[in-house]
Amino acid sequence: MHASNAMPKPVPLIIKSVAAAALVAAVSLAAAQQAPELPALPAGGPVKGASYVVDPTHTFVMYEMGHYGTTTNRGRFSTKDGTIKIDGSGQSGKIDITMDISSINTGVDLLNRHVLSKDFFNVAEFPVARFVADRIDFSGDKVTEVDGSLTLMGQTKPVKLKASRFGCYLSPLIKRQVCGGDFETTVERSNWGITWGIPFGFEDRVRLLVQVEAVNITGGPS
């Protein structure tokens, strides 16, 4: 999947966010290999006016889809890059995250090939998806909800993510504030033109579970 032509990213922002995400990922991986047994310190909430870069080593999207009314099919895909900007009030902000749909993993090789095909995500034509939000709801210093839109298979539809947990900490590995949480929503995949299997037992309703962590690249908590 790829971002629709209606929502291009400015080239300087692409370069900056990709470079920052690559740096964050490299530093996180290198630090994790050292794995010091140190506790993370609390770090308040997201900093007013701060910019955050999504850490792809701690940010994934999982989906759950009913299978013939019995079990649940599950898969996971990774993020490519992303930025989060908290506004000056500290009570809202903007989010822009690109997901790598070609990275999808169901745990079953045959199923991986199927969901990558034209029957589902048509990754050959749409290798990435994009989530953009211009509103972040807070309760105190905790994010509670994010109103945005998901571009998938070339189609953009509204999506509201609700937080089941959220917090910030001072990473003992990279010495920066990290904020993140678990979010979820339920969507109908047919809204994005993914209809294979609906008439014979593969459910239209899909639960999305999102885990995200983002590193403050502006400055520490006030």
C-alpha positions as CSV (number, residue, x, y, z in Angstrom):
1,M,0.0,0.0,0.0
2,H,1.2,3.4,-0.5
3,A,0.1,6.9,0.5
4,S,-2.4,8.4,-1.8
5,N,-1.4,11.1,-4.1
6,A,-3.8,13.4,-2.3
7,M,-1.6,13.4,0.8
8,P,2.1,13.8,-0.3
9,K,4.7,14.4,2.4
10,P,7.0,17.4,1.9
11,V,10.4,16.0,0.8
12,P,12.4,17.7,3.6
13,L,10.0,16.1,6.2
14,I,10.4,12.7,4.5
15,I,14.2,12.9,4.6
16,K,14.2,14.2,8.2
17,S,11.7,11.7,9.6
18,V,13.3,8.7,7.8
19,A,16.8,9.7,8.9
20,A,15.6,10.2,12.5
21,A,13.7,6.9,12.5
22,A,16.7,5.0,11.2
23,L,18.9,6.6,13.8
24,V,16.4,5.8,16.6
25,A,16.1,2.2,15.4
26,A,19.9,1.7,15.1
27,V,20.5,3.2,18.6
28,S,17.7,1.1,20.1
29,L,19.0,-2.1,18.6
30,A,22.6,-1.4,19.6
31,A,21.5,-0.4,23.1
32,A,19.3,-3.5,23.4
33,Q,22.3,-5.7,22.6
34,Q,24.1,-4.3,25.6
35,A,20.9,-4.9,27.7
36,P,21.9,-3.2,31.0
37,E,19.7,-4.2,33.9
38,L,18.5,-0.7,34.7
39,P,15.0,0.5,35.5
40,A,13.2,3.0,33.3
41,L,12.5,6.2,35.2
42,P,9.1,8.0,35.0
43,A,9.1,11.0,32.7
44,G,5.8,12.8,33.0
45,G,3.7,13.2,29.9
46,P,4.4,14.2,26.4
47,V,6.3,17.5,26.3
48,K,4.5,20.6,25.1
49,G,5.6,21.5,21.6
50,A,7.9,18.5,21.3
51,S,8.6,16.3,18.3
52,Y,8.7,12.5,18.6
53,V,10.0,9.9,16.1
54,V,8.4,6.5,16.1
55,D,10.7,3.7,17.2
56,P,10.1,0.9,14.6
57,T,11.6,-1.7,17.0
58,H,8.7,-1.1,19.4
59,T,5.8,-0.2,17.0
60,F,3.7,-2.7,15.3
61,V,0.1,-3.2,14.1
62,M,-1.7,-6.5,14.7
63,Y,-5.0,-7.5,13.2
64,E,-7.6,-10.1,14.2
65,M,-10.2,-11.5,11.8
66,G,-12.8,-14.2,12.5
67,H,-12.4,-17.4,10.6
68,Y,-15.6,-19.4,9.8
69,G,-17.1,-18.4,13.2
70,T,-14.6,-20.5,15.1
71,T,-11.0,-19.3,15.5
72,T,-9.3,-15.9,14.9
73,N,-6.8,-15.3,12.1
74,R,-4.0,-13.0,13.2
75,G,-1.2,-11.1,11.6
76,R,1.3,-8.4,12.3
77,F,3.1,-5.8,10.2
78,S,5.8,-3.3,11.0
79,T,6.1,0.4,10.6
80,K,8.5,2.2,8.2
81,D,8.7,5.6,9.8
82,G,6.6,8.1,11.7
83,T,6.5,11.4,13.5
84,I,4.3,12.8,16.3
85,K,4.1,16.5,17.1
86,I,2.6,17.7,20.4
87,D,1.1,21.1,20.2
88,G,1.9,24.0,22.4
89,S,-0.9,23.3,24.8
90,G,0.2,19.7,25.4
91,Q,-3.4,18.6,24.9
92,S,-3.4,17.7,21.2
93,G,-1.1,17.2,18.3
94,K,-0.5,15.5,14.9
95,I,0.6,12.0,13.9
96,D,1.9,10.7,10.6
97,I,2.9,7.0,10.5
98,T,3.7,4.8,7.5
99,M,3.3,1.1,7.8
100,D,5.1,-1.6,5.8
101,I,2.4,-3.9,4.6
102,S,4.9,-6.1,2.8
103,S,6.3,-7.1,6.2
104,I,3.1,-8.9,7.2
105,N,3.6,-12.1,9.2
106,T,0.8,-14.5,10.1
107,G,3.1,-17.2,11.3
108,V,2.1,-19.4,8.3
109,D,4.0,-19.1,5.1
110,L,1.1,-20.1,2.9
111,L,-1.2,-17.6,4.5
112,N,1.4,-14.9,4.3
113,R,1.5,-15.4,0.5
114,H,-2.3,-15.2,0.3
115,V,-2.8,-12.0,2.4
116,L,0.0,-10.4,0.3
117,S,-1.8,-11.2,-2.9
118,K,-4.6,-9.3,-4.8
119,D,-7.2,-11.2,-2.7
120,F,-6.3,-9.1,0.3
121,F,-3.6,-6.4,0.6
122,N,-2.3,-6.4,-3.0
123,V,1.1,-5.5,-1.8
124,A,2.6,-5.5,-5.3
125,E,0.6,-2.4,-6.0
126,F,0.1,-1.0,-2.5
127,P,3.2,-1.9,-0.3
128,V,2.6,0.7,2.4
129,A,-0.3,2.2,4.4
130,R,-0.4,5.5,6.1
131,F,-2.2,6.7,9.3
132,V,-2.5,10.5,9.7
133,A,-4.2,12.3,12.6
134,D,-4.7,16.0,13.4
135,R,-6.3,15.4,16.8
136,I,-5.0,13.7,19.9
137,D,-7.2,13.6,23.0
138,F,-5.7,13.7,26.5
139,S,-6.9,13.1,30.0
140,G,-4.3,14.9,32.1
141,D,-0.9,13.8,30.6
142,K,-2.3,10.5,29.2
143,V,-3.4,10.1,25.6
144,T,-6.9,8.6,25.5
145,E,-7.9,8.7,21.9
146,V,-6.7,9.6,18.4
147,D,-8.9,10.7,15.6
148,G,-7.3,10.1,12.2
149,S,-7.5,8.5,8.8
150,L,-6.1,5.4,7.4
151,T,-5.0,5.2,3.8
152,L,-5.0,1.6,2.6
153,M,-5.2,0.1,-0.8
154,G,-5.3,3.6,-2.2
155,Q,-8.4,4.6,-0.2
156,T,-8.6,6.9,2.8
157,K,-11.2,6.3,5.6
158,P,-11.6,7.7,9.1
159,V,-10.3,5.6,12.0
160,K,-10.5,6.3,15.7
161,L,-8.0,4.7,18.0
162,K,-8.7,4.3,21.7
163,A,-5.9,3.9,24.2
164,S,-6.0,1.0,26.6
165,R,-2.7,2.1,28.2
166,F,-0.3,5.0,27.8
167,G,2.8,6.4,29.6
168,C,6.2,8.0,29.2
169,Y,9.6,6.9,30.6
170,L,13.2,8.0,30.5
171,S,14.9,5.2,28.6
172,P,17.9,3.8,30.4
173,L,19.3,2.6,27.1
174,I,19.1,5.8,24.9
175,K,18.8,8.4,27.7
176,R,15.8,10.1,26.1
177,Q,12.1,10.4,27.0
178,V,10.0,7.7,25.3
179,C,6.2,7.9,25.2
180,G,3.8,5.3,23.9
181,G,0.9,2.9,24.5
182,D,-1.5,0.3,23.3
183,F,-4.4,1.4,21.1
184,E,-7.2,-0.5,19.4
185,T,-10.1,-0.1,17.1
186,T,-12.5,-2.3,15.0
187,V,-13.0,-1.6,11.3
188,E,-14.8,-3.1,8.3
189,R,-12.2,-4.1,5.8
190,S,-14.6,-3.8,2.9
191,N,-14.4,0.0,3.4
192,W,-10.9,-0.3,1.8
193,G,-12.0,-2.8,-0.9
194,I,-10.8,-5.9,0.9
195,T,-13.7,-8.2,0.4
196,W,-12.3,-11.7,-0.2
197,G,-14.0,-14.4,1.8
198,I,-16.7,-12.3,3.3
199,P,-19.6,-14.3,1.7
200,F,-18.2,-17.6,3.0
201,G,-16.9,-17.2,6.5
202,F,-14.1,-14.7,6.7
203,E,-15.5,-11.8,8.7
204,D,-15.6,-8.2,7.5
205,R,-15.0,-6.8,10.9
206,V,-11.3,-6.6,11.8
207,R,-9.9,-5.7,15.2
208,L,-6.7,-3.6,15.0
209,L,-4.3,-3.6,17.9
210,V,-1.6,-1.0,17.7
211,Q,1.5,-0.7,19.9
212,V,3.6,2.4,19.5
213,E,6.6,4.0,21.2
214,A,8.1,7.3,20.1
215,V,11.3,9.0,21.1
216,N,11.4,12.7,22.0
217,I,13.9,14.2,19.7
218,T,13.3,17.8,20.9
219,G,14.2,17.8,24.5
220,G,13.5,16.2,27.9
221,P,10.3,16.5,29.9
222,S,9.7,19.8,31.6
